[in-house]
Amino acid sequence: MVWYSNLYVGPLVSKRKDKLIYDIDSGRYPVGVYLVTVPDSHMGQVEIIPARELKYEYARERVLMILGIALGKSEAVGLVKNLVSDVYADQGDVRIREWLSEEHTPRG
């Protein structure tokens, strides 16, 4: 799994962020933790999933990138709002996938 370099982190998990990332990368999926992801399907811009879904291989294969980590779904929704706000402020629209690909393109 690829973690976004400027990961959006909910306030309730901010102090435990590194441990939670380590746990998820190690195959342990904390209860109540939600992830904001870019799904492999082009049907949507982002998806909010419980971290526990990643214990299934088909779910791990669907996640292209993890953009945010939160405690609870409502906190994850708040992260999506922050993400959309940042994308809109930067480029004047809410095309998150395009914003991410531009952000990760080497400039110079």
FILUM-125526 format. One record per atom (N, C-alpha, C, O): residue number from 1; atom name; z, x, y negated. Coordinates in pm, whole numbers. Layout:
<atoms>
+-----+-------+--------+--------+--------+
! num ! atome !     up !   east !  north !
+-----+-------+--------+--------+--------+
! NUM !    CA !      Z !      X !      Y !
...
+-----+-------+--------+--------+--------+
</atoms>
This chain:
<atoms>
+-----+-------+--------+--------+--------+
! num ! atome !     up !   east !  north !
+-----+-------+--------+--------+--------+
!   1 !     N !      0 !     83 !    117 !
!   1 !    CA !      0 !      0 !      0 !
!   1 !     C !      0 !     88 !   -125 !
!   1 !     O !     58 !    197 !   -128 !
!   2 !     N !    -66 !     38 !   -224 !
!   2 !    CA !    -74 !    110 !   -351 !
!   2 !     C !     17 !     39 !   -452 !
!   2 !     O !      7 !    -82 !   -472 !
!   3 !     N !    103 !    117 !   -514 !
!   3 !    CA !    191 !     65 !   -617 !
!   3 !     C !    131 !    100 !   -752 !
!   3 !     O !     90 !    214 !   -775 !
!   4 !     N !    125 !      3 !   -841 !
!   4 !    CA !     73 !     23 !   -975 !
!   4 !     C !    160 !    128 !  -1047 !
!   4 !     O !    282 !    122 !  -1040 !
!   5 !     N !     97 !    220 !  -1113 !
!   5 !    CA !    170 !    331 !  -1177 !
!   5 !     C !    262 !    284 !  -1289 !
!   5 !     O !    364 !    347 !  -1316 !
!   6 !     N !    228 !    174 !  -1355 !
!   6 !    CA !    313 !    117 !  -1460 !
!   6 !     C !    375 !    -14 !  -1410 !
!   6 !     O !    364 !   -118 !  -1475 !
!   7 !     N !    437 !     -6 !  -1295 !
!   7 !    CA !    491 !   -121 !  -1224 !
!   7 !     C !    573 !   -211 !  -1316 !
!   7 !     O !    660 !   -164 !  -1389 !
!   8 !     N !    546 !   -341 !  -1311 !
!   8 !    CA !    626 !   -440 !  -1382 !
!   8 !     C !    750 !   -465 !  -1296 !
!   8 !     O !    740 !   -495 !  -1177 !
!   9 !     N !    868 !   -453 !  -1358 !
!   9 !    CA !    994 !   -462 !  -1285 !
!   9 !     C !   1082 !   -567 !  -1351 !
!   9 !     O !   1106 !   -563 !  -1472 !
!  10 !     N !   1128 !   -661 !  -1270 !
!  10 !    CA !   1218 !   -764 !  -1321 !
!  10 !     C !   1354 !   -707 !  -1356 !
!  10 !     O !   1398 !   -609 !  -1296 !
!  11 !     N !   1421 !   -766 !  -1454 !
!  11 !    CA !   1552 !   -714 !  -1498 !
!  11 !     C !   1658 !   -716 !  -1388 !
!  11 !     O !   1748 !   -632 !  -1390 !
!  12 !     N !   1649 !   -808 !  -1294 !
!  12 !    CA !   1751 !   -816 !  -1189 !
!  12 !     C !   1734 !   -708 !  -1082 !
!  12 !     O !   1824 !   -687 !  -1001 !
!  13 !     N !   1620 !   -641 !  -1078 !
!  13 !    CA !   1598 !   -534 !   -980 !
!  13 !     C !   1578 !   -398 !  -1045 !
!  13 !     O !   1554 !   -299 !   -975 !
!  14 !     N !   1586 !   -392 !  -1176 !
!  14 !    CA !   1552 !   -267 !  -1246 !
!  14 !     C !   1635 !   -147 !  -1199 !
!  14 !     O !   1582 !    -37 !  -1187 !
!  15 !     N !   1762 !   -167 !  -1173 !
!  15 !    CA !   1847 !    -56 !  -1130 !
!  15 !     C !   1823 !    -17 !   -985 !
!  15 !     O !   1856 !     94 !   -944 !
!  16 !     N !   1765 !   -107 !   -906 !
!  16 !    CA !   1742 !    -81 !   -763 !
!  16 !     C !   1594 !    -59 !   -732 !
!  16 !     O !   1556 !    -52 !   -614 !
!  17 !     N !   1511 !    -48 !   -833 !
!  17 !    CA !   1365 !    -41 !   -815 !
!  17 !     C !   1324 !     65 !   -713 !
!  17 !     O !   1251 !     36 !   -618 !
!  18 !     N !   1372 !    188 !   -731 !
!  18 !    CA !   1329 !    297 !   -643 !
!  18 !     C !   1372 !    273 !   -499 !
!  18 !     O !   1296 !    301 !   -406 !
!  19 !     N !   1493 !    222 !   -479 !
!  19 !    CA !   1540 !    193 !   -343 !
!  19 !     C !   1457 !     81 !   -280 !
!  19 !     O !   1422 !     89 !   -163 !
!  20 !     N !   1427 !    -22 !   -358 !
!  20 !    CA !   1347 !   -133 !   -304 !
!  20 !     C !   1207 !    -86 !   -265 !
!  20 !     O !   1155 !   -125 !   -161 !
!  21 !     N !   1146 !     -3 !   -348 !
!  21 !    CA !   1014 !     51 !   -316 !
!  21 !     C !   1021 !    133 !   -188 !
!  21 !     O !    936 !    120 !   -100 !
!  22 !     N !   1124 !    216 !   -177 !
!  22 !    CA !   1142 !    297 !    -57 !
!  22 !     C !   1158 !    208 !     66 !
!  22 !     O !   1096 !    231 !    170 !
!  23 !     N !   1242 !    104 !     54 !
!  23 !    CA !   1264 !     13 !    166 !
!  23 !     C !   1133 !    -54 !    208 !
!  23 !     O !   1102 !    -60 !    327 !
!  24 !     N !   1059 !   -104 !    113 !
!  24 !    CA !    933 !   -173 !    145 !
!  24 !     C !    834 !    -76 !    208 !
!  24 !     O !    768 !   -111 !    306 !
!  25 !     N !    823 !     44 !    153 !
!  25 !    CA !    733 !    144 !    212 !
!  25 !     C !    777 !    184 !    353 !
!  25 !     O !    694 !    225 !    434 !
!  26 !     N !    907 !    173 !    380 !
!  26 !    CA !    962 !    210 !    511 !
!  26 !     C !    960 !     95 !    612 !
!  26 !     O !   1005 !    112 !    725 !
!  27 !     N !    910 !    -20 !    571 !
!  27 !    CA !    903 !   -133 !    664 !
!  27 !     C !   1024 !   -223 !    662 !
!  27 !     O !   1041 !   -304 !    754 !
!  28 !     N !   1108 !   -212 !    560 !
!  28 !    CA !   1221 !   -304 !    545 !
!  28 !     C !   1190 !   -390 !    424 !
!  28 !     O !   1153 !   -340 !    318 !
!  29 !     N !   1206 !   -520 !    441 !
!  29 !    CA !   1163 !   -614 !    337 !
!  29 !     C !   1283 !   -698 !    293 !
!  29 !     O !   1320 !   -794 !    360 !
!  30 !     N !   1342 !   -662 !    180 !
!  30 !    CA !   1464 !   -728 !    131 !
!  30 !     C !   1443 !   -877 !    104 !
!  30 !     O !   1341 !   -919 !     50 !
!  31 !     N !   1541 !   -955 !    143 !
!  31 !    CA !   1538 !  -1099 !    122 !
!  31 !     C !   1548 !  -1128 !    -28 !
!  31 !     O !   1628 !  -1066 !    -98 !
!  32 !     N !   1468 !  -1221 !    -75 !
!  32 !    CA !   1474 !  -1263 !   -214 !
!  32 !     C !   1389 !  -1181 !   -308 !
!  32 !     O !   1378 !  -1213 !   -427 !
!  33 !     N !   1328 !  -1074 !   -257 !
!  33 !    CA !   1243 !   -989 !   -341 !
!  33 !     C !   1100 !  -1041 !   -334 !
!  33 !     O !   1047 !  -1067 !   -226 !
!  34 !     N !   1040 !  -1057 !   -450 !
!  34 !    CA !    902 !  -1104 !   -460 !
!  34 !     C !    816 !   -996 !   -523 !
!  34 !     O !    863 !   -916 !   -604 !
!  35 !     N !    690 !   -994 !   -484 !
!  35 !    CA !    595 !   -897 !   -535 !
!  35 !     C !    480 !   -966 !   -605 !
!  35 !     O !    432 !  -1070 !   -560 !
!  36 !     N !    437 !   -909 !   -715 !
!  36 !    CA !    316 !   -954 !   -785 !
!  36 !     C !    206 !   -861 !   -736 !
!  36 !     O !    214 !   -739 !   -756 !
!  37 !     N !    104 !   -917 !   -674 !
!  37 !    CA !      2 !   -835 !   -612 !
!  37 !     C !   -139 !   -872 !   -659 !
!  37 !     O !   -162 !   -980 !   -713 !
!  38 !     N !   -231 !   -780 !   -636 !
!  38 !    CA !   -373 !   -808 !   -652 !
!  38 !     C !   -423 !   -833 !   -510 !
!  38 !     O !   -424 !   -741 !   -428 !
!  39 !     N !   -464 !   -957 !   -479 !
!  39 !    CA !   -511 !   -987 !   -344 !
!  39 !     C !   -653 !   -937 !   -324 !
!  39 !     O !   -727 !   -917 !   -420 !
!  40 !     N !   -692 !   -917 !   -197 !
!  40 !    CA !   -828 !   -872 !   -170 !
!  40 !     C !   -931 !   -981 !   -195 !
!  40 !     O !  -1049 !   -952 !   -214 !
!  41 !     N !   -888 !  -1104 !   -195 !
!  41 !    CA !   -977 !  -1216 !   -225 !
!  41 !     C !  -1005 !  -1220 !   -375 !
!  41 !     O !   -917 !  -1190 !   -455 !
!  42 !     N !  -1125 !  -1255 !   -411 !
!  42 !    CA !  -1159 !  -1265 !   -553 !
!  42 !     C !  -1137 !  -1407 !   -606 !
!  42 !     O !  -1187 !  -1442 !   -713 !
!  43 !     N !  -1062 !  -1486 !   -531 !
!  43 !    CA !  -1035 !  -1623 !   -572 !
!  43 !     C !   -933 !  -1629 !   -686 !
!  43 !     O !   -933 !  -1725 !   -763 !
!  44 !     N !   -850 !  -1529 !   -698 !
!  44 !    CA !   -749 !  -1530 !   -803 !
!  44 !     C !   -729 !  -1392 !   -860 !
!  44 !     O !   -772 !  -1292 !   -802 !
!  45 !     N !   -663 !  -1387 !   -973 !
!  45 !    CA !   -637 !  -1259 !  -1038 !
!  45 !     C !   -518 !  -1188 !   -974 !
!  45 !     O !   -526 !  -1070 !   -940 !
!  46 !     N !   -408 !  -1262 !   -959 !
!  46 !    CA !   -288 !  -1206 !   -897 !
!  46 !     C !   -228 !  -1311 !   -805 !
!  46 !     O !   -265 !  -1428 !   -806 !
!  47 !     N !   -134 !  -1264 !   -724 !
!  47 !    CA !    -65 !  -1352 !   -630 !
!  47 !     C !     81 !  -1310 !   -627 !
!  47 !     O !    114 !  -1192 !   -640 !
!  48 !     N !    169 !  -1407 !   -612 !
!  48 !    CA !    312 !  -1380 !   -596 !
!  48 !     C !    347 !  -1408 !   -451 !
!  48 !     O !    324 !  -1518 !   -401 !
!  49 !     N !    403 !  -1306 !   -384 !
!  49 !    CA !    439 !  -1323 !   -243 !
!  49 !     C !    581 !  -1271 !   -220 !
!  49 !     O !    625 !  -1178 !   -288 !
!  50 !     N !    651 !  -1329 !   -123 !
!  50 !    CA !    780 !  -1271 !    -85 !
!  50 !     C !    755 !  -1136 !    -16 !
!  50 !     O !    659 !  -1124 !     60 !
!  51 !     N !    837 !  -1038 !    -42 !
!  51 !    CA !    820 !   -906 !     20 !
!  51 !     C !    821 !   -917 !    172 !
!  51 !     O !    753 !   -838 !    239 !
!  52 !     N !    895 !  -1012 !    227 !
!  52 !    CA !    905 !  -1024 !    373 !
!  52 !     C !    770 !  -1054 !    439 !
!  52 !     O !    754 !  -1030 !    558 !
!  53 !     N !    674 !  -1108 !    362 !
!  53 !    CA !    542 !  -1134 !    420 !
!  53 !     C !    473 !  -1006 !    463 !
!  53 !     O !    386 !  -1009 !    550 !
!  54 !     N !    511 !   -894 !    405 !
!  54 !    CA !    445 !   -768 !    437 !
!  54 !     C !    480 !   -715 !    575 !
!  54 !     O !    424 !   -615 !    620 !
!  55 !     N !    572 !   -783 !    644 !
!  55 !    CA !    599 !   -740 !    782 !
!  55 !     C !    483 !   -776 !    874 !
!  55 !     O !    477 !   -727 !    987 !
!  56 !     N !    393 !   -859 !    827 !
!  56 !    CA !    277 !   -898 !    906 !
!  56 !     C !    156 !   -817 !    862 !
!  56 !     O !    126 !   -807 !    743 !
!  57 !     N !     87 !   -759 !    957 !
!  57 !    CA !    -26 !   -671 !    927 !
!  57 !     C !   -133 !   -741 !    845 !
!  57 !     O !   -189 !   -682 !    752 !
!  58 !     N !   -164 !   -867 !    879 !
!  58 !    CA !   -268 !   -937 !    805 !
!  58 !     C !   -232 !   -950 !    657 !
!  58 !     O !   -321 !   -946 !    571 !
!  59 !     N !   -103 !   -965 !    626 !
!  59 !    CA !    -60 !   -975 !    487 !
!  59 !     C !    -73 !   -841 !    417 !
!  59 !     O !   -116 !   -835 !    302 !
!  60 !     N !    -35 !   -733 !    485 !
!  60 !    CA !    -48 !   -600 !    425 !
!  60 !     C !   -194 !   -568 !    396 !
!  60 !     O !   -225 !   -503 !    296 !
!  61 !     N !   -284 !   -612 !    482 !
!  61 !    CA !   -427 !   -585 !    462 !
!  61 !     C !   -483 !   -661 !    343 !
!  61 !     O !   -582 !   -617 !    283 !
!  62 !     N !   -423 !   -773 !    306 !
!  62 !    CA !   -471 !   -856 !    195 !
!  62 !     C !   -428 !   -802 !     59 !
!  62 !     O !   -486 !   -840 !    -43 !
!  63 !     N !   -328 !   -716 !     55 !
!  63 !    CA !   -275 !   -667 !    -71 !
!  63 !     C !   -348 !   -538 !   -111 !
!  63 !     O !   -339 !   -437 !    -41 !
!  64 !     N !   -420 !   -543 !   -223 !
!  64 !    CA !   -488 !   -424 !   -272 !
!  64 !     C !   -395 !   -335 !   -352 !
!  64 !     O !   -400 !   -213 !   -343 !
!  65 !     N !   -309 !   -400 !   -433 !
!  65 !    CA !   -217 !   -324 !   -518 !
!  65 !     C !    -97 !   -411 !   -550 !
!  65 !     O !   -108 !   -533 !   -565 !
!  66 !     N !     19 !   -347 !   -560 !
!  66 !    CA !    140 !   -416 !   -602 !
!  66 !     C !    162 !   -385 !   -749 !
!  66 !     O !    178 !   -269 !   -788 !
!  67 !     N !    163 !   -490 !   -831 !
!  67 !    CA !    175 !   -475 !   -975 !
!  67 !     C !    317 !   -493 !  -1025 !
!  67 !     O !    353 !   -440 !  -1130 !
!  68 !     N !    399 !   -568 !   -950 !
!  68 !    CA !    533 !   -598 !   -998 !
!  68 !     C !    629 !   -628 !   -885 !
!  68 !     O !    588 !   -665 !   -776 !
!  69 !     N !    757 !   -612 !   -914 !
!  69 !    CA !    862 !   -639 !   -817 !
!  69 !     C !    975 !   -714 !   -890 !
!  69 !     O !   1014 !   -677 !  -1001 !
!  70 !     N !   1025 !   -819 !   -826 !
!  70 !    CA !   1123 !   -905 !   -891 !
!  70 !     C !   1220 !   -963 !   -790 !
!  70 !     O !   1192 !   -966 !   -670 !
!  71 !     N !   1333 !  -1009 !   -838 !
!  71 !    CA !   1429 !  -1080 !   -755 !
!  71 !     C !   1412 !  -1228 !   -784 !
!  71 !     O !   1449 !  -1276 !   -891 !
!  72 !     N !   1356 !  -1299 !   -690 !
!  72 !    CA !   1332 !  -1441 !   -706 !
!  72 !     C !   1193 !  -1470 !   -762 !
!  72 !     O !   1133 !  -1389 !   -832 !
!  73 !     N !   1146 !  -1588 !   -726 !
!  73 !    CA !   1011 !  -1626 !   -768 !
!  73 !     C !   1001 !  -1648 !   -918 !
!  73 !     O !    899 !  -1615 !   -979 !
!  74 !     N !   1105 !  -1705 !   -979 !
!  74 !    CA !   1098 !  -1731 !  -1123 !
!  74 !     C !   1090 !  -1600 !  -1202 !
!  74 !     O !   1022 !  -1594 !  -1304 !
!  75 !     N !   1160 !  -1497 !  -1156 !
!  75 !    CA !   1150 !  -1368 !  -1223 !
!  75 !     C !   1009 !  -1310 !  -1204 !
!  75 !     O !    956 !  -1247 !  -1295 !
!  76 !     N !    950 !  -1330 !  -1088 !
!  76 !    CA !    813 !  -1283 !  -1063 !
!  76 !     C !    713 !  -1355 !  -1154 !
!  76 !     O !    619 !  -1294 !  -1204 !
!  77 !     N !    735 !  -1484 !  -1176 !
!  77 !    CA !    649 !  -1559 !  -1269 !
!  77 !     C !    660 !  -1499 !  -1410 !
!  77 !     O !    561 !  -1489 !  -1481 !
!  78 !     N !    780 !  -1460 !  -1449 !
!  78 !    CA !    799 !  -1395 !  -1578 !
!  78 !     C !    722 !  -1264 !  -1588 !
!  78 !     O !    668 !  -1232 !  -1694 !
!  79 !     N !    717 !  -1189 !  -1478 !
!  79 !    CA !    640 !  -1065 !  -1477 !
!  79 !     C !    491 !  -1092 !  -1495 !
!  79 !     O !    421 !  -1018 !  -1564 !
!  80 !     N !    443 !  -1199 !  -1432 !
!  80 !    CA !    302 !  -1236 !  -1446 !
!  80 !     C !    273 !  -1272 !  -1592 !
!  80 !     O !    169 !  -1235 !  -1646 !
!  81 !     N !    364 !  -1344 !  -1655 !
!  81 !    CA !    346 !  -1378 !  -1797 !
!  81 !     C !    338 !  -1252 !  -1882 !
!  81 !     O !    254 !  -1242 !  -1972 !
!  82 !     N !    425 !  -1155 !  -1855 !
!  82 !    CA !    422 !  -1029 !  -1928 !
!  82 !     C !    290 !   -954 !  -1904 !
!  82 !     O !    232 !   -899 !  -1997 !
!  83 !     N !    245 !   -953 !  -1781 !
!  83 !    CA !    119 !   -887 !  -1746 !
!  83 !     C !      2 !   -952 !  -1820 !
!  83 !     O !    -80 !   -882 !  -1880 !
!  84 !     N !     -5 !  -1083 !  -1815 !
!  84 !    CA !   -113 !  -1156 !  -1883 !
!  84 !     C !   -109 !  -1129 !  -2033 !
!  84 !     O !   -213 !  -1110 !  -2096 !
!  85 !     N !     10 !  -1128 !  -2090 !
!  85 !    CA !     25 !  -1100 !  -2232 !
!  85 !     C !    -25 !   -960 !  -2266 !
!  85 !     O !    -93 !   -942 !  -2367 !
!  86 !     N !      7 !   -863 !  -2184 !
!  86 !    CA !    -38 !   -725 !  -2206 !
!  86 !     C !   -190 !   -714 !  -2196 !
!  86 !     O !   -254 !   -646 !  -2277 !
!  87 !     N !   -247 !   -780 !  -2095 !
!  87 !    CA !   -392 !   -776 !  -2077 !
!  87 !     C !   -461 !   -841 !  -2197 !
!  87 !     O !   -558 !   -787 !  -2250 !
!  88 !     N !   -411 !   -956 !  -2238 !
!  88 !    CA !   -472 !  -1026 !  -2352 !
!  88 !     C !   -462 !   -944 !  -2480 !
!  88 !     O !   -557 !   -936 !  -2558 !
!  89 !     N !   -347 !   -884 !  -2502 !
!  89 !    CA !   -328 !   -803 !  -2623 !
!  89 !     C !   -422 !   -682 !  -2624 !
!  89 !     O !   -467 !   -639 !  -2730 !
!  90 !     N !   -451 !   -628 !  -2507 !
!  90 !    CA !   -534 !   -508 !  -2497 !
!  90 !     C !   -683 !   -537 !  -2507 !
!  90 !     O !   -757 !   -461 !  -2569 !
!  91 !     N !   -727 !   -649 !  -2445 !
!  91 !    CA !   -872 !   -671 !  -2441 !
!  91 !     C !   -917 !   -809 !  -2486 !
!  91 !     O !  -1037 !   -837 !  -2484 !
!  92 !     N !   -826 !   -896 !  -2525 !
!  92 !    CA !   -865 !  -1025 !  -2579 !
!  92 !     C !   -904 !  -1130 !  -2477 !
!  92 !     O !   -954 !  -1236 !  -2514 !
!  93 !     N !   -881 !  -1102 !  -2350 !
!  93 !    CA !   -903 !  -1201 !  -2244 !
!  93 !     C !   -800 !  -1173 !  -2134 !
!  93 !     O !   -716 !  -1084 !  -2148 !
!  94 !     N !   -808 !  -1249 !  -2026 !
!  94 !    CA !   -708 !  -1231 !  -1920 !
!  94 !     C !   -772 !  -1190 !  -1788 !
!  94 !     O !   -728 !  -1232 !  -1681 !
!  95 !     N !   -875 !  -1109 !  -1795 !
!  95 !    CA !   -939 !  -1058 !  -1673 !
!  95 !     C !   -860 !   -936 !  -1625 !
!  95 !     O !   -889 !   -821 !  -1660 !
!  96 !     N !   -760 !   -964 !  -1545 !
!  96 !    CA !   -666 !   -861 !  -1500 !
!  96 !     C !   -734 !   -755 !  -1415 !
!  96 !     O !   -711 !   -635 !  -1435 !
!  97 !     N !   -818 !   -797 !  -1322 !
!  97 !    CA !   -886 !   -699 !  -1235 !
!  97 !     C !   -970 !   -600 !  -1317 !
!  97 !     O !   -968 !   -480 !  -1290 !
!  98 !     N !  -1042 !   -650 !  -1413 !
!  98 !    CA !  -1124 !   -563 !  -1496 !
!  98 !     C !  -1037 !   -469 !  -1579 !
!  98 !     O !  -1068 !   -351 !  -1593 !
!  99 !     N !   -928 !   -521 !  -1632 !
!  99 !    CA !   -835 !   -441 !  -1710 !
!  99 !     C !   -778 !   -328 !  -1624 !
!  99 !     O !   -769 !   -214 !  -1669 !
! 100 !     N !   -741 !   -359 !  -1501 !
! 100 !    CA !   -687 !   -257 !  -1411 !
! 100 !     C !   -791 !   -151 !  -1379 !
! 100 !     O !   -760 !    -32 !  -1376 !
! 101 !     N !   -916 !   -194 !  -1354 !
! 101 !    CA !  -1018 !    -96 !  -1318 !
! 101 !     C !  -1051 !     -8 !  -1438 !
! 101 !     O !  -1078 !    111 !  -1421 !
! 102 !     N !  -1049 !    -63 !  -1559 !
! 102 !    CA !  -1072 !     18 !  -1679 !
! 102 !     C !   -957 !    115 !  -1702 !
! 102 !     O !   -977 !    230 !  -1742 !
! 103 !     N !   -836 !     65 !  -1678 !
! 103 !    CA !   -719 !    148 !  -1700 !
! 103 !     C !   -714 !    266 !  -1603 !
! 103 !     O !   -662 !    372 !  -1637 !
! 104 !     N !   -768 !    248 !  -1484 !
! 104 !    CA !   -765 !    354 !  -1384 !
! 104 !     C !   -892 !    437 !  -1382 !
! 104 !     O !   -909 !    523 !  -1295 !
! 105 !     N !   -983 !    413 !  -1476 !
! 105 !    CA !  -1104 !    494 !  -1487 !
! 105 !     C !  -1075 !    613 !  -1575 !
! 105 !     O !  -1027 !    598 !  -1687 !
! 106 !     N !  -1104 !    734 !  -1525 !
! 106 !    CA !  -1079 !    852 !  -1609 !
! 106 !     C !  -1159 !    845 !  -1739 !
! 106 !     O !  -1278 !    811 !  -1738 !
! 107 !     N !  -1096 !    875 !  -1847 !
! 107 !    CA !  -1163 !    873 !  -1978 !
! 107 !     C !  -1179 !   1015 !  -2028 !
! 107 !     O !  -1099 !   1103 !  -1996 !
! 108 !     N !  -1281 !   1035 !  -2106 !
! 108 !    CA !  -1292 !   1167 !  -2164 !
! 108 !     C !  -1430 !   1202 !  -2183 !
! 108 !     O !  -1460 !   1311 !  -2231 !
+-----+-------+--------+--------+--------+
</atoms>
